Amino acid sequence: VCDPTTQSAIEIDSGPKKNEGAIIGGVIGGIIALLLLVLLVVILIKRKKHPKRTSKQLANIESEELVSVIPRVNTLPEEGSNSLDEDEPAENPLDKFETFILETESFPVVLSQKATFKQAEQLTKLFLLVYESNNQAIQLLDTFIVQEVTEARSISDLFKVDSISTKIIKHFFKLIGRNYLKAIYIRNIETLDAISQSFEIDPTKLEPGSNLDRNILGLINSCQTFLDAILFSLKDLPIPIRLICHLIKTHTELRFASGVHKIISMLLFKRYLLPPLVQSSTLFPGEDRPLKPRTERSLFLISKTLSILSNFSKCKEEYMLPMNDFIAKNQADLKRYLSKVPLETGHYKNLKYSKSCLLYTSPSP
């Protein structure tokens, strides 16, 4: 039997500890909220200044044009011009705070770990914009990738849907890769929307008079069309995305012997390439371009099939079983594609990766 006196002592003892935890949590939450505000102010101020060339801009420039947009570093003033130092205003506290963030690589990771999930997602978006505006987004993502790989106990722990590293990689891919998605998808989506055929293969959802075998064949052909649009446009996949895939491959292979292609496939397909098929409005921001319900259903089935393919697995739902032949037929081609996605430094004449900026030059012949 518990002694009432002892029980009271325990209750009295635990009270201050609970209060202390709540106070600490509240203080951390307040600090994070303040940092969110400061980061937002920094970004707004940065946008009013002359922007630097960022990887978002570089991603949309043809590789042979990249040499001409490399930022000049330590350029001397032209003869006869006044020294810029005389007109430069003193560094303000916000600039110092931005410099501290950029020079303390572990700061975004540590702060994100202390925040709630919602706060962490907001923080990583703002950190990404700050680093991107200073041509250092790749360095920021590299820090998160290293942390993710270091803490994983097995390869199956890597880049889960609720991981902060996954979130920031997803934000980065969307930030720089929207034009690429529009280029490979819009024409095919418009064609799909224009035709009258249904690709419904679920017998419980068939329209009256529909032919199931014809629908299956139509869905297989459409899946092949969308997959080919991805596989045959590797040269157009934004360079920064390929660099991130290279960093993931490099760091993951240091700890885990196999399965790296599945990690790259998951991040590339499930977090970047496939979501726009079921959320096609993201391809037309600010435009009122509704699709027919039949088209939306077809895109859902295409996305579902390609998702299973990218997972290197098979369809298990009975109505999806006819798609397994398509999946088996394309697995080898997908694996070859994934092996070429990570951009090796040797593929470029001079790929300079530094603290100040990421420079791209044209590919070697």
N, C-alpha and C positions, 0 to 999 in steps of 0.2 A: 504494500500500500504506500502510495506516495505521501510523504510528510507535507502537510499544508504549508508549513513554514518554508521548507525547501522550494516548494512550487512557487510561492510568492517571490522568493529570492530570484528564481529563474526568470519569472515574468519581468521583475524589476530590472534584471540584468540585460534581458534581450531588448527591452524598450529603447534604450539609448542607441544600441547597435542598429536597430531598424531605422531609427530617426537619422542616424549618421549616414546610412546608405542612401536614404531618400534625399538628404541634403547634398551629398556628393553627386548623386544622379541629377539633381536639379541644377547644381552649379555647372556640371558638364554640359547639360542641355542648354543652359543660358549662354555659355561660351560658344557652343556650336551655332546657336541661333545668331549670335553677334557676328561670328565669322562668315556665316552665309550672307549676311547683310553687307559686310565689308567686301567680300568677294564679288558680290553683285555690283557694288559701286565701282570697284576696280575695273570690271569688265565694261561697264557703261562708259567710263572715262577713256578706256583703251579704244573703244569703238569710235570715239570722237577724233582721235588722233589719226595720222596717216597709217593705215594698216600695213603690216609686213606681209611678205609672201608666206602663206601657210600651206600645210600639206593638203588642206581642203582645196585650195586654189591649184596647187601643183598636180593634184590628182586628176584634174580636168584638162591638163595640157598634154599635148602629144609628146612622147618621149624625146623626139628629135628637137623639140623646142625648149627642152628643160635647161639646156646650157645657158640660154639667153636670160633666164629669170633667176639665176643664182644670185642671192643677195651679196652685195659688196661689203666686205668687212674691213675696218680700219682704213677706209679710203681717205687720202689726204685732200684738203680743200684745193680747188683749182687756183692757179696762180692769179693773184690780184683780188681774190675774194677774201672777205673778212673771216677770221677764225670763228668757228661755230661756238667755241667755248665761251666767248664773251657774251653771247646772247642766250646761252642755255640757262633756264631757270634752275634754282636750287632744287634738289630732289625732295619731293614732299613725302610725308609719312606713308601714303598709300603706295608710292613707288618702292619705298623701303620694304613695306610688307610684301609686295609682289616679289621683290628680289629675294626676300627670305624664303618664300614659298618655293621659288624656282631653284634655289641653291640647297634647300633641305629636302632631298628626294624622299626621305621616309615620312615626312610630315603628313602628306595627304593620306598615306596608308594607315598610319597610327591614328590619326583623327577619325578616319572612316570606321575604324574598328571600335572606337569609343562611342560612336553615335548610334542612334536607333537606325533601323533599316531604312526608314523613310528619309531621315536626315542624311544618312550616308549616300543615298541615291542622289539627293539634291547636291550634296557637297561634291561628289565625283563629277557631276555634270559641270559645275562651276569651275572646279579645278581643271577639268579638261579644256574648257574654253580659255582659261588663263594661260595654260601651257601651250595650247594650240596657237594663240595669238603671239606667242614668243618662239614659235617653231620648235617647241620642246614636247609636243604631245607624245611622240614615240618614246622618249625617255620616261615620261610619266607612266605609260602603259607597261613599259618594261619593268618598272618597279613593282607594279601590281602583279604582273605575271610571275616574277621571281617569288614574291610573297605567297602567291597561290600554290605554286609548285613546291615550295619549301614546306608548307604546312600540310600538304596532302599526304595521307598515309598509304593510299593506293591510287592508281590512275583513274579509277572510277569516282574518286572524290573531286576530280578537277573540273572547274568551270561549270558547276551546277547552276540551275536557272536562278537561284536566289543568291549566288555569289556576287560580292561587290566587284570583283575582277571581271566577271561575266558582264555585269551591267555597264561598266565603263568601256569595255571593248565593244559592246553592242552600240553604245552611244557614239563611239568614235567611228565605227563602220557606217552608221546612219549619217553622221556629220559629213563625211567625205564621199560617201558612195551612192548618194541618191541618183545622180545623173546616170551612173552606170546601170542601175536598176531600170530606170526609165528607158534607156537605150535598148536593153535586151528584152524587156517585157511588153512595152506599150503596144507595139504593132501586133504582137500575138494575142494580147488581151482584146484589142479592138476587133481582130479577125474572129475571135471566139464569140464575141458579143454580137457580131453581125450575122453569123450563121444561125439557122433555126434548129439544128439537131441537138437533142439532149444526150448527155453522156452519163446519165444516171445508171448505176449498176447495182443499186440496192433494190431487190425485187419488191420490197415493201413500199418503195417510194416511186416506182415506175409510173409514168404518165399513161393514161389509156391509149392503147394502140402502139405503144413503144415496143421496139425489138431489142431484147436484152443483149443478144450477141452483137448486134450492130453498135449498140452503145459501148460495149466493152472494147470493141475494135477502135471506135472513135476516141475513147479515153486513152487507150494505149498510144495511139498516134499523137494525141495532144501532149501526153507526158513526154514522148520522145522529142517533140518540137521544142518544148520548154527546156528540157534537159540539154538538148543540142545547143540551144541559145547560150547556156551557161558554159558548157564544155568547150565550145568553139570560140569563145570570146575571152580566153585567158589573158591574151595580150592587152586587153582593154580593162581588165580588173585593176582598180586603182593601186598604184605602187605602194602607198602606205599600208593598205590592207595586206598586201603580200609580205611586207616587212614584218608586220605584227605576227603573221602566220609563221614566218621564219624564226622570230624570237620564241614563240610558243614551242615550236619544234625543237629548237636548240636547248632551251631550259628543261623541257620535259624529258628529252632523251638522256640528259645527265642523270636522271633519277629512275626512269622507267624504261625497260628494254623494248617493249612493244606497245602497239595500240595508239601511237601518236597520230596516225592518219585519221583515226576515229575522232580524236579530240578536235583536230582541225576541221574535219567534216561537220561535227556538231556545231561548232562556233560559226562556221561559214554559212552552212545551210539553215540550221534551225534559228540562229540569231540574226541572220542578215538576208540571205537570199530568198527564203521561203515565206516569212511573215507578210511581205507585200502582196502575195497572191491571195491571202485571205483578208487582207486589209488594203485593198487596192486604192483606197482614197489617199493613202500616204504617197502614192505616185503622182497624184494630182492635187497638191496642196492649194487650197483656196479656190479650187474649181468645182463646179457642180456637175459632175460627170457620173451619174448613177449607172450601175450595170444592171442588166436583167437578172432576176432571181435565178434563172437557169444558168447564166454565166457564172454567178457567184458560187453556185453549187458545183459546177464543173471545176472552177479554180480551187475550191476546197478539196475535191477529190484528187486533182493534180498535185496539190501541195502535200496531201496526206501520203500519196504514193511516193513522191520524191523524198519525203521525210523518212519513210521506212527504208528506202534505198540508201539514203545518206547515213543511216544507222547500221547499214550492212546486216539487216535482219530480213524477216519475211512477214508478209501479211498473215494475221491470225484470225481476223474476223471473216466469217464465212463469205460474205458478199464481196470482200476484197481479194479472195483467193485467186481469181483470174489474173490479178496483176503481178503474181509472183514470177511468171515467166519473163515479163518485162524487167523486173528487178534483177533476176538472175543474169539476164542477158547483158545488163549495163554495169554490173558491179566492177568488172575488170577495167572498163573505160573510166569509171569514176575514180578508182584507186590510182590509175595513171595520172589523171587530172590533179588529184590531191597531192601527189608526189612532186608536181611541178609548181604548185601554188606558192610555197615558201620561196621568197626571192633571195637567192644566194648572192652574197656580195660579189663573187667572181663573175656574175653575169653582166656586171657593169664595169666600164673602164675605170671610173672613179666614184665610189659611193662613200662620201665622207659623213661620218656619224660623230657629231661633236656636241658639246654642251650648249653651244649658241644656236646651232641650226642644223637642219638635215638637208644636205645638198644632193640633188639628183643630176646625173648626166646621161647622155644618150647611151643606149645599149651597145655592147660590142658587136661587131658584124659576125 
